[in-house]
Amino acid sequence: MTDTPPDVAVLRQKVHGMPASEYVAALRERLPDHEVVLARTPAEEQEAFAARVVTGHRVDPARVEDGLEVFACTYAGTDHLPTDELAEAGVAVTNAAGVHGPNVAEHVVGAMLAFTRRFDTAWQRQQAREWRSFQASELQGSTVTVVGLGAIGEAVVDRLEGFGVDTIGVRYTPEKGGPTDEVVGFDAVHDAFSESDYLVLACPLTDTTEGLVDHEALETLPPDAVVVNVARGPVVDTDALVRSLRRNHIRGAALDVTDPEPLPEEHPLWNFGNVLITPHNAGHTPRYYERLADIVAENVRRLDDGDDDLRNRVV
């Protein structure tokens, strides 16, 4: 760390398992006239809060110093942050909303295609060196319901456009419309579920969405339906999902998030052949840091111009 406070300090926490040094490199490329430092030790991390902008995924408000103007959270969600205390200290908070759109949307489409084309069966027969045909199906003509029409939900719908599917969007304010063929509110969510071949969960975890996919919802889904969860684990009632899978009430599930998380080694979800589990890494691509650096660098330039209308500002 330097004797004078840097313009931007990156905290040493890893983001989605990727080293913070990659994030620093992306910021330095975009801010060649600014000092960007990486706090590698606890002592340097303490010093980092004298910077004008600090970016990471956690912050202790007791560390905040007078020079700090913005805490740029490296996650889209900020419910884990002491936002009230930061606001009282005069620190703006921004998030990474929108960064996950392209990468998570590709994960969703990939999961849907894996189930449609039965790649699990193909892999099993390849491992057994068994040349035996099996029946796959097509996405075309399917109905896909997307719960949550934020950056991720919209990116999913955009990437499904060429597949010839019908889409239903679920959002809090259906009067806003959306990119789907139909948009409904949460009061009509079960009507949408009853028509769904694929149910994509891309919503935030709120009082409304917690346990949204419960026993009743799973009973409402058609027996050939697949649940794809890239939202948060508690959006799905895990016990109800396990019961539904055991009774073959749905075709399967692709889970990038689970409840509990990490999923314990002894959990029954590991044992289902029709469940695809990934360790909350749908957004883990190198482009994550690049898109995040775009947001933070733009906000640094706005601060330079005296503009406090920051991109992705939540506080």
N, C-alpha and C positions, 0 to 999 in steps of 0.2 A: 504494500500500500504506500501511497505517496504522502508527503507531509501536508499537502493541501488536499481538501476534499475532492474526489473525482466527480465528474458529471454523472456517470452511471456506475452503479456497483451491482454485480451479479452475485447472489448468495450461493454458497457452495452446495446446496441441496441439488440432487439430480432431479431432472424432470423426466418422468416416464422411463427411468433407467438410462437416459442418455446423458453423457457428461456435460457439465455446465460450460466447459471450455468451448464446445461447439456453438453454444449460444453466444458466448463472448465474441467469438470470431465473426459470427453473423452481425452482431451489433457494431463491432468495429468497422466492418465493411460498409455499413450504412451510415456510420457517424465518424467519418475520418477526421473531423476537426474537434472531436470530443474525446475526453479520457474515459475509457471504459475499463474497469478493473474486475477481477474475479477474487472474491474473498475465499481463500483456501483453508483458513484456520479459524477457530472460534475467536481469536483475538482480532484477526482481520475482519471477521464478520461484524464484530462490535464497532470497529472503525468505519465499516461500510455505511452505517446509518447516518453518517455526516454528509453523504452524497446527496445530490439534488434528486436523483431518481434511484431507487433501489428496486431490484426485481428478483423475485423468488416465489416460493409457494407458502411460506410461513413467516410471520413477523411477530416479535414481542414488542408491544407498544412502549414498554419501559425503556427500550433501546433507542427510540426515536429521538433524533436531535433536531435542533431548530432549522437546519438547512434542508431537511428532507421535504420535498414538495409532493412527490408521487411514489406510491408503492404499486409497482406493476406486477400483479399476481400472474404467475405462469400457468395457472389453471383457469378454466372457464368458470367454475364454481367458486364463490367467495364466502360461503356460509361458515367456513372454518376460521375465518379471519376476524379479529377484533375491530370490525369496521366502525363501531360507535366511538371507540377510543381513538382510532386514527382520525376520524372526522373531528373530534374535539381538539386533537393536536394540529388540525389544519392540514392534514395529509390527504390528498386525493388518492382514490384506489381505482385501478383499472384491472380488467381481466383479459383472458385469452379467448373470449367468445369469438366464434367464427374460424378459429385456427383448426378445429377438428373437422370441419365440413368435408373437404375432399377425401381425406384419408379414411375417416370412419364410414363415409358413404360407400367407398370401394369395398370396405370390409363387409358391410351389410349385403351389397349385391353379390359379393363372392360367396357369402354364407348361403344366400338364397339359391344361387346356381349350384352349389355343392349338394343341396338337398334335391333340387329339381333334376339334376343329372346323375344323382346317386354316386357321387365320386367316392364315398366311403366304401360302397360295394365294389367299385372298380379297384380301389386300392387293396382291399382284402383279397380279391381274386388274383391281382397281380402278385402279391406277396406269396400266394399259394401256387403261382405259376399255372393258374387255371384259366384256360380259354373257354369261357362259358358265358353266353349272352345273358343280358338282363334288361328289363324294361325301364327306361327313364321316362321323363315327362318334359313339358315345356313351360316356360314362364308365360308365354303368350296366352292371353285370355284369362290369366289369373287376376284376382283382386288383392291388392296390397293396401293394408291400412297402416298409416304412419301416425303414431301418437307423438305429437310435438312437431311443430313446423318452424323451428328455429333454423340456425345455419346447417345443422346436421340433417334435420328432416327435409329441408328444402333441397339439400345436395343429394339425398337419397332419391327423391322424386325426380330430380333432374336427370340422374343417371339411369333411371328406369324408363325414361321416355321412349327409348328405341326398342323396348321389349314388348310393346303391345299389351301392356297391362292396364287394368282399371285401378285408379288410386282413390283412396278416401283419406282425408286428413282430419285429425282430431286436435283441436286447440281450445284454449280458454275463451277466446273471442272469435267464434266462427264467422261473425259478420265482417271480419277483416278479409275473409276469403283466403286464398292460397294457391299454390301451384298444382294442387290435386284436382281430380275431376269433380270431387265433392268435398265439402268441408262441414264438419259437425262439431258440436260442443260435447263436453263430457257428460251431459245429460242424455246424449244419444249414443254413448260409446258402445253399449252392448248391441245396438242395432248394427253398428259397423262391424263389431266382432263377428256377428252371425254370418256376415258375407265374406269373411276374410280367409284367403288361402295362405297369406303371409301377414303376420302381425309384427310390425317393426316399432320398437319402443325407443324413442329418441327424445324423451321429455326430461325436464328437471325433476328432482325428487321434491315433492311438496306434500302438504296434507291431502291434496286431492289425488295425487298420483301414487302415494305410498299404498301398496297392496292393491293397486288397480287391477292387476291380473290375478284374481283370486279364484277360488273354487268355482264360483258362479260364472266368471268370465271364461274360464277354461272349459266349462261345460257348454258355454254358448258358442265357442269356436267350432267350426266344422272338424270332423275327425281327421281330415287330411291337412289341417292347418299346421304351420310352423311358426313358432315364436322366436323372434330375433331381438335380443335385448342388448342395446348399446347405451342405455340410459344409466340407471343405477340399480343395484341388486334388489333393494326393497320395493321397487315398482312391481316386482313379481312376488307372490306368496310362494316361497320355496317349497314348503310342505305340500301345498296344493298342487304345484307343478310336478313334484315327485309322484304323487298319487295319480295324477292324470297320465303321466308317462307309463306308469306301471299298468294302468288299465287300458292303454292304447287309445285314449280319448283324443289325443292329438298325434300328428305324425312325428314331431320332434321339436327340438329347440336349439338355437345357437346363442350361447351366453358368453358375452365378453365381460359381463359383470354378474356377480352372484351375491346372495345373502345367506350365509356370512361370506365375507371376503377378507383374506384369501380363503378359498374353498378348502376345508380340512381334508386331509388325505383319506379319511374313512367315510367321507360323505357319499351317499348313494348316487348322486348325480354323476360321479365319475364312471359308474358301471353301466350306463345306458349307451347302447350302440347308436342310438338316434339323437344323441346330444353332443353338440360340438362346443367345447369349452376353450376359451382363450383367456389368458390372465390379465384382463383389463388393458389390453395393448392394441386395441383397434386404431388408436391414434398415434402409435409409435412409429413414425417415419422421420427421416432427417428433415423433411420439409416442414415439420412442426416448428422447429426452431426458426426456420427462415420466415415463416408467416408471423410467428410471434415477434421476431425482431422487427419486421415491417411495422407492426403496431407501435411498439415501444419507441422506435426511432422517429416515427412520425410525431408522436407525442412530445419527444424531446425537442424537435424542431418547432412545434407549436409553443412550447414553453419559451423557447428562444425569442419567439415573435410576440410574447406577452399574451398569448391566447390560452385561456384556461378551459376552452371547450375541447376536452380531450376525448380521443377515440376510445370507445369501450369503457367509459367512466361509469362506475357503479356507486361511488360515494364522492 
